Amino acid sequence: MYEIVYYVQADGRTPLQEWLRRLPDRQTRARILIRFQRLAAGNFGDCKPITEGIWELHLDFGPGFRVYYGRAGKKLLPLLCAGDKGTQQTDIDHALLYWRDWRTRNQS
């Protein structure tokens, strides 16, 4: 089992949760949250490494949804941000900034 945590910015904002709230369809949000449960159970499915420890999770529904996350230690998965195919490069850029910030603030 993995522990899923949402990245929280220094100002308290949570980019991934804000993205989820903006989705117009409740059923889509539910499917994404179920996918996070599968991720926590170790079922990574369609994922690929992007850069500097950031991974991209492809969701096989919607307009090419992608979720960006990191791997911290052996069992912690910080979820950074998400988007769709149309915002992919911007989302990756944000994920990289968020990942660097998360690692800086969570070093032990």
MOPAC internal coordinates of N, CA, C and O (Angstrom, degrees):
PM7 1SCF
backbone

  N    0.0000 0     0.00 0     0.00 0    0    0    0
  C    1.4599 1     0.00 0     0.00 0    1    0    0
  C    1.5265 1   110.05 1     0.00 0    2    1    0
  O    1.2310 1   121.55 1   -36.28 1    3    2    1
  N    1.3098 1   114.63 1   143.72 1    3    2    1
  C    1.4534 1   122.57 1   177.01 1    5    3    2
  C    1.5214 1   109.04 1  -112.53 1    6    5    3
  O    1.2310 1   121.00 1   -28.94 1    7    6    5
  N    1.3164 1   115.70 1   151.06 1    7    6    5
  C    1.4582 1   120.21 1   174.64 1    9    7    6
  C    1.5248 1   108.08 1   -96.95 1   10    9    7
  O    1.2310 1   121.02 1   -56.55 1   11   10    9
  N    1.3133 1   115.66 1   123.45 1   11   10    9
  C    1.4585 1   122.33 1   177.75 1   13   11   10
  C    1.5257 1   107.71 1   -94.44 1   14   13   11
  O    1.2310 1   120.65 1   -51.72 1   15   14   13
  N    1.3340 1   116.36 1   128.28 1   15   14   13
  C    1.4640 1   120.91 1   174.37 1   17   15   14
  C    1.5237 1   107.57 1  -129.65 1   18   17   15
  O    1.2310 1   120.89 1   -31.81 1   19   18   17
  N    1.3051 1   115.91 1   148.19 1   19   18   17
  C    1.4575 1   121.07 1   175.93 1   21   19   18
  C    1.5242 1   108.61 1   -91.66 1   22   21   19
  O    1.2310 1   120.88 1   -46.91 1   23   22   21
  N    1.3160 1   115.92 1   133.09 1   23   22   21
  C    1.4594 1   120.41 1   174.82 1   25   23   22
  C    1.5229 1   108.38 1   -64.50 1   26   25   23
  O    1.2310 1   121.02 1   -47.43 1   27   26   25
  N    1.3402 1   115.65 1   132.57 1   27   26   25
  C    1.4604 1   122.23 1   177.85 1   29   27   26
  C    1.5256 1   107.88 1  -118.95 1   30   29   27
  O    1.2310 1   120.64 1   -55.28 1   31   30   29
  N    1.3145 1   116.37 1   124.72 1   31   30   29
  C    1.4563 1   120.75 1   178.36 1   33   31   30
  C    1.5240 1   110.10 1   -68.84 1   34   33   31
  O    1.2310 1   120.48 1   -16.24 1   35   34   33
  N    1.3223 1   116.68 1   163.76 1   35   34   33
  C    1.4625 1   121.66 1  -179.56 1   37   35   34
  C    1.5312 1   111.64 1   -58.09 1   38   37   35
  O    1.2310 1   120.24 1   151.46 1   39   38   37
  N    1.3385 1   117.14 1   -28.54 1   39   38   37
  C    1.4698 1   120.54 1   179.68 1   41   39   38
  C    1.5267 1   112.98 1   -86.32 1   42   41   39
  O    1.2310 1   120.40 1  -175.74 1   43   42   41
  N    1.3392 1   116.84 1     4.26 1   43   42   41
  C    1.4604 1   121.18 1   177.17 1   45   43   42
  C    1.5196 1   115.04 1    93.04 1   46   45   43
  O    1.2310 1   120.02 1   173.32 1   47   46   45
  N    1.3218 1   117.56 1    -6.68 1   47   46   45
  C    1.4687 1   120.16 1   179.35 1   49   47   46
  C    1.5230 1   110.02 1   -75.75 1   50   49   47
  O    1.2310 1   121.09 1   -31.42 1   51   50   49
  N    1.3251 1   115.52 1   148.58 1   51   50   49
  C    1.4611 1   122.53 1   179.56 1   53   51   50
  C    1.5279 1   107.86 1  -122.84 1   54   53   51
  O    1.2310 1   120.14 1   -81.84 1   55   54   53
  N    1.3507 1   117.34 1    98.16 1   55   54   53
  C    1.4675 1   120.16 1  -172.99 1   57   55   54
  C    1.5300 1   114.50 1   -55.39 1   58   57   55
  O    1.2310 1   119.85 1   138.11 1   59   58   57
  N    1.3167 1   117.88 1   -41.89 1   59   58   57
  C    1.4603 1   118.84 1  -177.15 1   61   59   58
  C    1.5268 1   111.22 1   -67.66 1   62   61   59
  O    1.2310 1   120.00 1   137.06 1   63   62   61
  N    1.3160 1   117.60 1   -42.94 1   63   62   61
  C    1.4610 1   119.55 1   179.33 1   65   63   62
  C    1.5305 1   111.17 1   -66.35 1   66   65   63
  O    1.2310 1   120.38 1   145.02 1   67   66   65
  N    1.3295 1   116.88 1   -34.98 1   67   66   65
  C    1.4672 1   119.51 1   176.22 1   69   67   66
  C    1.5288 1   110.44 1   -64.08 1   70   69   67
  O    1.2310 1   120.65 1   138.84 1   71   70   69
  N    1.3258 1   116.36 1   -41.16 1   71   70   69
  C    1.4677 1   120.68 1   177.59 1   73   71   70
  C    1.5266 1   110.41 1   -61.88 1   74   73   71
  O    1.2310 1   120.52 1   135.25 1   75   74   73
  N    1.3272 1   116.61 1   -44.75 1   75   74   73
  C    1.4659 1   120.21 1   179.27 1   77   75   74
  C    1.5274 1   111.05 1   -59.71 1   78   77   75
  O    1.2310 1   120.33 1   137.29 1   79   78   77
  N    1.3250 1   116.97 1   -42.71 1   79   78   77
  C    1.4689 1   120.57 1  -179.70 1   81   79   78
  C    1.5258 1   112.19 1   -64.36 1   82   81   79
  O    1.2310 1   120.46 1   150.73 1   83   82   81
  N    1.3273 1   116.72 1   -29.27 1   83   82   81
  C    1.4687 1   119.92 1  -179.73 1   85   83   82
  C    1.5280 1   113.08 1   -77.55 1   86   85   83
  O    1.2310 1   119.74 1   164.58 1   87   86   85
  N    1.3061 1   118.11 1   -15.42 1   87   86   85
  C    1.4669 1   120.01 1   179.08 1   89   87   86
  C    1.5252 1   108.75 1   -65.62 1   90   89   87
  O    1.2310 1   119.95 1   -48.67 1   91   90   89
  N    1.3220 1   117.70 1   131.33 1   91   90   89
  C    1.4622 1   119.97 1  -174.62 1   93   91   90
  C    1.5246 1   114.42 1   -75.62 1   94   93   91
  O    1.2310 1   120.19 1   161.08 1   95   94   93
  N    1.3051 1   117.25 1   -18.92 1   95   94   93
  C    1.4598 1   121.44 1  -171.47 1   97   95   94
  C    1.5307 1   111.07 1  -107.81 1   98   97   95
  O    1.2310 1   120.42 1   -62.31 1   99   98   97
  N    1.3126 1   116.80 1   117.69 1   99   98   97
  C    1.4648 1   122.29 1   179.97 1  101   99   98
  C    1.5276 1   111.53 1   -62.22 1  102  101   99
  O    1.2310 1   120.15 1   143.47 1  103  102  101
  N    1.3181 1   117.31 1   -36.53 1  103  102  101
  C    1.4636 1   120.96 1   179.82 1  105  103  102
  C    1.5327 1   110.64 1   -64.82 1  106  105  103
  O    1.2310 1   120.19 1   140.83 1  107  106  105
  N    1.3205 1   117.24 1   -39.17 1  107  106  105
  C    1.4655 1   120.89 1   177.64 1  109  107  106
  C    1.5201 1   110.30 1   -63.24 1  110  109  107
  O    1.2310 1   120.39 1   135.01 1  111  110  109
  N    1.3361 1   116.87 1   -44.99 1  111  110  109
  C    1.4749 1   120.13 1   177.12 1  113  111  110
  C    1.5162 1   110.57 1   -58.03 1  114  113  111
  O    1.2310 1   120.28 1   136.50 1  115  114  113
  N    1.3158 1   117.06 1   -43.50 1  115  114  113
  C    1.4663 1   120.76 1  -179.76 1  117  115  114
  C    1.5224 1   110.86 1   -62.48 1  118  117  115
  O    1.2310 1   120.09 1   137.69 1  119  118  117
  N    1.3223 1   117.43 1   -42.31 1  119  118  117
  C    1.4727 1   120.57 1   179.26 1  121  119  118
  C    1.5275 1   110.82 1   -62.96 1  122  121  119
  O    1.2310 1   120.36 1   140.85 1  123  122  121
  N    1.3205 1   116.92 1   -39.15 1  123  122  121
  C    1.4639 1   120.39 1   179.27 1  125  123  122
  C    1.5231 1   110.15 1   -66.44 1  126  125  123
  O    1.2310 1   119.98 1   136.64 1  127  126  125
  N    1.3207 1   117.65 1   -43.36 1  127  126  125
  C    1.4674 1   120.64 1   179.30 1  129  127  126
  C    1.5272 1   111.32 1   -64.39 1  130  129  127
  O    1.2310 1   120.28 1   143.31 1  131  130  129
  N    1.3195 1   117.08 1   -36.69 1  131  130  129
  C    1.4707 1   120.30 1   175.28 1  133  131  130
  C    1.5215 1   109.80 1   -64.10 1  134  133  131
  O    1.2310 1   120.54 1   141.39 1  135  134  133
  N    1.3187 1   116.57 1   -38.61 1  135  134  133
  C    1.4696 1   120.19 1   178.14 1  137  135  134
  C    1.5261 1   110.37 1   -63.76 1  138  137  135
  O    1.2310 1   119.96 1   144.20 1  139  138  137
  N    1.3406 1   117.67 1   -35.80 1  139  138  137
  C    1.4639 1   120.61 1   176.41 1  141  139  138
  C    1.5303 1   110.51 1   -64.64 1  142  141  139
  O    1.2310 1   120.03 1   143.85 1  143  142  141
  N    1.3222 1   117.55 1   -36.15 1  143  142  141
  C    1.4671 1   120.63 1   176.88 1  145  143  142
  C    1.5230 1   110.44 1   -63.52 1  146  145  143
  O    1.2310 1   120.40 1   139.45 1  147  146  145
  N    1.3209 1   116.84 1   -40.55 1  147  146  145
  C    1.4696 1   120.52 1   177.65 1  149  147  146
  C    1.5212 1   110.51 1   -65.78 1  150  149  147
  O    1.2310 1   120.42 1   141.86 1  151  150  149
  N    1.3191 1   116.81 1   -38.14 1  151  150  149
  C    1.4596 1   121.19 1   176.35 1  153  151  150
  C    1.5300 1   109.90 1   -61.28 1  154  153  151
  O    1.2310 1   120.26 1   135.66 1  155  154  153
  N    1.3216 1   117.11 1   -44.34 1  155  154  153
  C    1.4666 1   121.50 1   178.60 1  157  155  154
  C    1.5234 1   111.46 1   -62.00 1  158  157  155
  O    1.2310 1   120.47 1   149.25 1  159  158  157
  N    1.3209 1   116.72 1   -30.75 1  159  158  157
  C    1.4658 1   121.19 1   179.42 1  161  159  158
  C    1.5284 1   112.14 1   -80.19 1  162  161  159
  O    1.2310 1   120.37 1   178.26 1  163  162  161
  N    1.3370 1   116.89 1    -1.74 1  163  162  161
  C    1.4617 1   120.13 1   178.77 1  165  163  162
  C    1.5076 1   114.57 1    96.35 1  166  165  163
  O    1.2310 1   120.05 1  -177.17 1  167  166  165
  N    1.3316 1   117.51 1     2.83 1  167  166  165
  C    1.4604 1   121.60 1   177.93 1  169  167  166
  C    1.5317 1   108.08 1   -90.50 1  170  169  167
  O    1.2310 1   121.04 1   -90.80 1  171  170  169
  N    1.3251 1   115.61 1    89.20 1  171  170  169
  C    1.4601 1   120.23 1  -174.93 1  173  171  170
  C    1.5214 1   112.87 1   -77.55 1  174  173  171
  O    1.2310 1   119.77 1   153.73 1  175  174  173
  N    1.3080 1   118.04 1   -26.27 1  175  174  173
  C    1.4573 1   120.37 1   176.64 1  177  175  174
  C    1.5162 1   112.75 1    58.83 1  178  177  175
  O    1.2310 1   120.38 1    45.38 1  179  178  177
  N    1.3197 1   116.87 1  -134.62 1  179  178  177
  C    1.4605 1   123.25 1  -173.95 1  181  179  178
  C    1.5283 1   110.35 1   -83.68 1  182  181  179
  O    1.2310 1   120.94 1   -94.32 1  183  182  181
  N    1.3254 1   115.81 1    85.68 1  183  182  181
  C    1.4598 1   122.69 1  -179.86 1  185  183  182
  C    1.5127 1   109.37 1  -127.87 1  186  185  183
  O    1.2310 1   121.19 1   -28.27 1  187  186  185
  N    1.3297 1   115.34 1   151.73 1  187  186  185
  C    1.4617 1   118.29 1   174.28 1  189  187  186
  C    1.5247 1   109.12 1  -147.81 1  190  189  187
  O    1.2310 1   120.74 1   -31.29 1  191  190  189
  N    1.3369 1   116.18 1   148.71 1  191  190  189
  C    1.4673 1   118.98 1   176.95 1  193  191  190
  C    1.5260 1   109.68 1   -71.67 1  194  193  191
  O    1.2310 1   120.78 1   -36.22 1  195  194  193
  N    1.3354 1   116.11 1   143.78 1  195  194  193
  C    1.4601 1   121.22 1  -179.39 1  197  195  194
  C    1.5311 1   110.10 1  -107.84 1  198  197  195
  O    1.2310 1   120.28 1   112.85 1  199  198  197
  N    1.3256 1   117.06 1   -67.15 1  199  198  197
  C    1.4621 1   121.84 1  -179.64 1  201  199  198
  C    1.5180 1   110.03 1  -167.44 1  202  201  199
  O    1.2310 1   120.48 1   -31.95 1  203  202  201
  N    1.3078 1   116.69 1   148.05 1  203  202  201
  C    1.4693 1   123.54 1   174.06 1  205  203  202
  C    1.5271 1   113.61 1    47.67 1  206  205  203
  O    1.2310 1   119.84 1  -142.60 1  207  206  205
  N    1.3041 1   117.91 1    37.40 1  207  206  205
  C    1.4566 1   120.80 1   177.17 1  209  207  206
  C    1.5132 1   115.15 1    87.61 1  210  209  207
  O    1.2310 1   119.97 1  -173.96 1  211  210  209
  N    1.3176 1   117.67 1     6.04 1  211  210  209
  C    1.4685 1   121.54 1   176.89 1  213  211  210
  C    1.5232 1   108.31 1   -90.97 1  214  213  211
  O    1.2310 1   121.41 1   -42.32 1  215  214  213
  N    1.3203 1   114.91 1   137.68 1  215  214  213
  C    1.4648 1   122.14 1   177.93 1  217  215  214
  C    1.5198 1   109.15 1  -117.19 1  218  217  215
  O    1.2310 1   121.42 1   -29.00 1  219  218  217
  N    1.3364 1   114.90 1   151.00 1  219  218  217
  C    1.4623 1   122.03 1   178.08 1  221  219  218
  C    1.5202 1   108.70 1  -115.35 1  222  221  219
  O    1.2310 1   120.86 1   -57.71 1  223  222  221
  N    1.3130 1   115.96 1   122.29 1  223  222  221
  C    1.4600 1   123.08 1   176.14 1  225  223  222
  C    1.5234 1   107.71 1   -99.68 1  226  225  223
  O    1.2310 1   120.28 1   -61.24 1  227  226  225
  N    1.3257 1   117.07 1   118.76 1  227  226  225
  C    1.4708 1   121.79 1   177.58 1  229  227  226
  C    1.5243 1   108.27 1   -88.71 1  230  229  227
  O    1.2310 1   120.83 1   -47.23 1  231  230  229
  N    1.3126 1   116.01 1   132.77 1  231  230  229
  C    1.4583 1   121.03 1   174.67 1  233  231  230
  C    1.5195 1   107.24 1  -104.26 1  234  233  231
  O    1.2310 1   120.63 1   -46.98 1  235  234  233
  N    1.3169 1   116.41 1   133.02 1  235  234  233
  C    1.4708 1   120.70 1  -172.37 1  237  235  234
  C    1.5283 1   113.09 1   -89.21 1  238  237  235
  O    1.2310 1   120.71 1  -145.29 1  239  238  237
  N    1.3163 1   116.25 1    34.71 1  239  238  237
  C    1.4622 1   121.59 1   174.93 1  241  239  238
  C    1.5258 1   107.63 1  -149.24 1  242  241  239
  O    1.2310 1   120.87 1   -14.00 1  243  242  241
  N    1.3068 1   115.93 1   166.00 1  243  242  241
  C    1.4590 1   119.79 1  -178.64 1  245  243  242
  C    1.5225 1   110.95 1    75.45 1  246  245  243
  O    1.2310 1   120.59 1    12.89 1  247  246  245
  N    1.3298 1   116.48 1  -167.11 1  247  246  245
  C    1.4708 1   121.17 1  -176.26 1  249  247  246
  C    1.5305 1   112.88 1   -84.77 1  250  249  247
  O    1.2310 1   120.50 1  -131.49 1  251  250  249
  N    1.3078 1   116.64 1    48.51 1  251  250  249
  C    1.4602 1   119.59 1  -179.91 1  253  251  250
  C    1.5149 1   112.44 1    76.92 1  254  253  251
  O    1.2310 1   120.30 1  -135.35 1  255  254  253
  N    1.3379 1   117.03 1    44.65 1  255  254  253
  C    1.4606 1   120.94 1  -179.61 1  257  255  254
  C    1.5197 1   110.69 1   -59.05 1  258  257  255
  O    1.2310 1   121.41 1   -38.89 1  259  258  257
  N    1.3423 1   114.90 1   141.11 1  259  258  257
  C    1.4521 1   122.25 1   174.31 1  261  259  258
  C    1.5233 1   108.24 1  -134.56 1  262  261  259
  O    1.2310 1   121.05 1   -37.68 1  263  262  261
  N    1.3314 1   115.60 1   142.32 1  263  262  261
  C    1.4581 1   122.04 1   175.78 1  265  263  262
  C    1.5214 1   106.79 1  -120.91 1  266  265  263
  O    1.2310 1   120.75 1   -44.66 1  267  266  265
  N    1.3213 1   116.17 1   135.34 1  267  266  265
  C    1.4639 1   121.50 1  -178.12 1  269  267  266
  C    1.5183 1   109.20 1  -109.02 1  270  269  267
  O    1.2310 1   121.21 1   -45.86 1  271  270  269
  N    1.3213 1   115.29 1   134.14 1  271  270  269
  C    1.4588 1   120.59 1  -177.59 1  273  271  270
  C    1.5188 1   109.60 1  -146.58 1  274  273  271
  O    1.2310 1   121.63 1   -13.18 1  275  274  273
  N    1.3226 1   114.48 1   166.82 1  275  274  273
  C    1.4548 1   121.21 1   175.05 1  277  275  274
  C    1.5134 1   109.30 1  -118.04 1  278  277  275
  O    1.2310 1   121.22 1    -6.40 1  279  278  277
  N    1.3082 1   115.28 1   173.60 1  279  278  277
  C    1.4618 1   121.24 1   174.37 1  281  279  278
  C    1.5172 1   107.00 1  -124.32 1  282  281  279
  O    1.2310 1   121.06 1   -63.59 1  283  282  281
  N    1.3113 1   115.58 1   116.41 1  283  282  281
  C    1.4593 1   121.49 1  -178.57 1  285  283  282
  C    1.5210 1   108.17 1  -113.52 1  286  285  283
  O    1.2310 1   120.60 1   -64.22 1  287  286  285
  N    1.3092 1   116.46 1   115.78 1  287  286  285
  C    1.4521 1   119.43 1  -175.89 1  289  287  286
  C    1.5145 1   109.82 1    69.15 1  290  289  287
  O    1.2310 1   120.96 1    25.14 1  291  290  289
  N    1.3169 1   115.77 1  -154.86 1  291  290  289
  C    1.4615 1   119.66 1  -176.06 1  293  291  290
  C    1.5222 1   113.55 1   -90.29 1  294  293  291
  O    1.2310 1   119.88 1   156.66 1  295  294  293
  N    1.3274 1   117.83 1   -23.34 1  295  294  293
  C    1.4641 1   118.45 1  -169.99 1  297  295  294
  C    1.5266 1   115.37 1  -135.65 1  298  297  295
  O    1.2310 1   119.48 1  -167.60 1  299  298  297
  N    1.3407 1   118.60 1    12.40 1  299  298  297
  C    1.4566 1   120.61 1  -177.19 1  301  299  298
  C    1.5261 1   109.93 1  -113.23 1  302  301  299
  O    1.2310 1   120.50 1   -51.42 1  303  302  301
  N    1.3228 1   116.65 1   128.58 1  303  302  301
  C    1.4664 1   122.47 1  -179.58 1  305  303  302
  C    1.5304 1   109.88 1  -121.37 1  306  305  303
  O    1.2310 1   119.67 1   -83.97 1  307  306  305
  N    1.3287 1   118.24 1    96.03 1  307  306  305
  C    1.4640 1   119.58 1   174.61 1  309  307  306
  C    1.5322 1   110.31 1   -75.24 1  310  309  307
  O    1.2310 1   120.28 1   -59.43 1  311  310  309
  N    1.3241 1   117.07 1   120.57 1  311  310  309
  C    1.4623 1   122.26 1   176.46 1  313  311  310
  C    1.5218 1   107.41 1   -85.11 1  314  313  311
  O    1.2310 1   120.32 1   -56.70 1  315  314  313
  N    1.3227 1   117.00 1   123.30 1  315  314  313
  C    1.4580 1   121.81 1  -169.59 1  317  315  314
  C    1.5222 1   113.52 1   -95.84 1  318  317  315
  O    1.2310 1   120.40 1   122.77 1  319  318  317
  N    1.3187 1   116.84 1   -57.23 1  319  318  317
  C    1.4639 1   121.21 1  -177.46 1  321  319  318
  C    1.5227 1   108.38 1  -164.90 1  322  321  319
  O    1.2310 1   120.76 1    -1.99 1  323  322  321
  N    1.3163 1   116.16 1   178.01 1  323  322  321
  C    1.4634 1   120.43 1  -178.22 1  325  323  322
  C    1.5185 1   109.34 1  -153.21 1  326  325  323
  O    1.2310 1   121.58 1   -10.85 1  327  326  325
  N    1.3104 1   114.57 1   169.15 1  327  326  325
  C    1.4560 1   121.23 1   177.97 1  329  327  326
  C    1.5109 1   109.08 1  -176.90 1  330  329  327
  O    1.2310 1   120.93 1    22.60 1  331  330  329
  N    1.3197 1   115.83 1  -157.40 1  331  330  329
  C    1.4575 1   119.65 1   177.72 1  333  331  330
  C    1.5244 1   109.08 1  -129.75 1  334  333  331
  O    1.2310 1   120.86 1     1.85 1  335  334  333
  N    1.3012 1   115.97 1  -178.15 1  335  334  333
  C    1.4627 1   120.95 1  -175.44 1  337  335  334
  C    1.5324 1   111.69 1   -56.54 1  338  337  335
  O    1.2310 1   120.19 1   145.50 1  339  338  337
  N    1.3135 1   117.24 1   -34.50 1  339  338  337
  C    1.4558 1   121.01 1  -177.73 1  341  339  338
  C    1.5188 1   114.85 1   -69.89 1  342  341  339
  O    1.2310 1   120.10 1   158.68 1  343  342  341
  N    1.3186 1   117.41 1   -21.32 1  343  342  341
  C    1.4693 1   121.40 1  -179.39 1  345  343  342
  C    1.5262 1   111.48 1  -115.35 1  346  345  343
  O    1.2310 1   120.49 1  -162.75 1  347  346  345
  N    1.3162 1   116.67 1    17.25 1  347  346  345
  C    1.4597 1   122.05 1  -170.25 1  349  347  346
  C    1.5291 1   113.62 1   -54.86 1  350  349  347
  O    1.2310 1   119.20 1   128.74 1  351  350  349
  N    1.3313 1   119.14 1   -51.26 1  351  350  349
  C    1.4640 1   119.57 1  -175.79 1  353  351  350
  C    1.5264 1   111.58 1   -66.30 1  354  353  351
  O    1.2310 1   120.19 1   139.15 1  355  354  353
  N    1.3210 1   117.24 1   -40.85 1  355  354  353
  C    1.4647 1   120.53 1   176.49 1  357  355  354
  C    1.5200 1   110.53 1   -62.31 1  358  357  355
  O    1.2310 1   120.46 1   138.39 1  359  358  357
  N    1.3273 1   116.73 1   -41.61 1  359  358  357
  C    1.4627 1   120.81 1   179.15 1  361  359  358
  C    1.5246 1   111.14 1   -63.84 1  362  361  359
  O    1.2310 1   120.17 1   139.51 1  363  362  361
  N    1.3156 1   117.27 1   -40.49 1  363  362  361
  C    1.4685 1   120.85 1   178.03 1  365  363  362
  C    1.5279 1   109.69 1   -64.04 1  366  365  363
  O    1.2310 1   120.15 1   137.64 1  367  366  365
  N    1.3288 1   117.32 1   -42.36 1  367  366  365
  C    1.4677 1   120.76 1   177.93 1  369  367  366
  C    1.5246 1   110.87 1   -60.33 1  370  369  367
  O    1.2310 1   120.37 1   135.75 1  371  370  369
  N    1.3328 1   116.91 1   -44.25 1  371  370  369
  C    1.4655 1   120.57 1   177.51 1  373  371  370
  C    1.5243 1   110.73 1   -64.37 1  374  373  371
  O    1.2310 1   120.53 1   135.97 1  375  374  373
  N    1.3238 1   116.60 1   -44.03 1  375  374  373
  C    1.4671 1   120.31 1  -179.78 1  377  375  374
  C    1.5238 1   110.74 1   -58.44 1  378  377  375
  O    1.2310 1   120.18 1   139.59 1  379  378  377
  N    1.3141 1   117.26 1   -40.41 1  379  378  377
  C    1.4603 1   121.00 1   179.46 1  381  379  378
  C    1.5282 1   110.80 1   -63.47 1  382  381  379
  O    1.2310 1   120.16 1   135.45 1  383  382  381
  N    1.3179 1   117.30 1   -44.55 1  383  382  381
  C    1.4667 1   120.46 1   176.69 1  385  383  382
  C    1.5228 1   111.12 1   -62.28 1  386  385  383
  O    1.2310 1   120.51 1   135.04 1  387  386  385
  N    1.3260 1   116.64 1   -44.96 1  387  386  385
  C    1.4618 1   120.78 1  -179.09 1  389  387  386
  C    1.5244 1   111.08 1   -64.45 1  390  389  387
  O    1.2310 1   120.14 1   139.50 1  391  390  389
  N    1.3247 1   117.34 1   -40.50 1  391  390  389
  C    1.4615 1   121.98 1  -178.97 1  393  391  390
  C    1.5297 1   110.31 1   -64.85 1  394  393  391
  O    1.2310 1   120.46 1   135.72 1  395  394  393
  N    1.3184 1   116.73 1   -44.28 1  395  394  393
  C    1.4699 1   120.03 1   177.77 1  397  395  394
  C    1.5214 1   110.38 1   -61.22 1  398  397  395
  O    1.2310 1   120.64 1   136.73 1  399  398  397
  N    1.3322 1   116.39 1   -43.27 1  399  398  397
  C    1.4601 1   120.76 1   178.57 1  401  399  398
  C    1.5231 1   110.74 1   -64.00 1  402  401  399
  O    1.2310 1   120.07 1   135.26 1  403  402  401
  N    1.3174 1   117.47 1   -44.74 1  403  402  401
  C    1.4669 1   121.12 1  -179.04 1  405  403  402
  C    1.5297 1   110.56 1   -59.82 1  406  405  403
  O    1.2310 1   120.76 1   133.78 1  407  406  405
  N    1.3289 1   116.15 1   -46.22 1  407  406  405
  C    1.4681 1   119.82 1  -179.35 1  409  407  406
  C    1.5261 1   111.01 1   -63.92 1  410  409  407
  O    1.2310 1   119.87 1   139.66 1  411  410  409
  N    1.3261 1   117.85 1   -40.34 1  411  410  409
  C    1.4655 1   121.00 1   179.28 1  413  411  410
  C    1.5243 1   111.06 1   -62.47 1  414  413  411
  O    1.2310 1   120.42 1   135.21 1  415  414  413
  N    1.3190 1   116.81 1   -44.79 1  415  414  413
  C    1.4682 1   120.26 1  -176.16 1  417  415  414
  C    1.5170 1   114.03 1   -81.81 1  418  417  415
  O    1.2310 1   119.77 1   167.69 1  419  418  417
  N    1.3378 1   118.05 1   -12.31 1  419  418  417
  C    1.4673 1   120.28 1  -176.19 1  421  419  418
  C    1.5182 1   113.55 1  -117.80 1  422  421  419
  O    1.2310 1   119.87 1  -165.30 1  423  422  421
  N    1.3151 1   117.86 1    14.70 1  423  422  421
  C    1.4617 1   119.65 1   176.89 1  425  423  422
  C    1.5184 1   109.17 1   -68.19 1  426  425  423
  O    1.2310 1   121.66 1   -41.13 1  427  426  425
  N    1.3146 1   114.43 1   138.87 1  427  426  425
  C    1.4759 1   119.06 1   179.51 1  429  427  426
  C    1.5013 1   110.23 1  -107.99 1  430  429  427
  O    1.2310 1   120.10 1   180.00 1  431  430  429

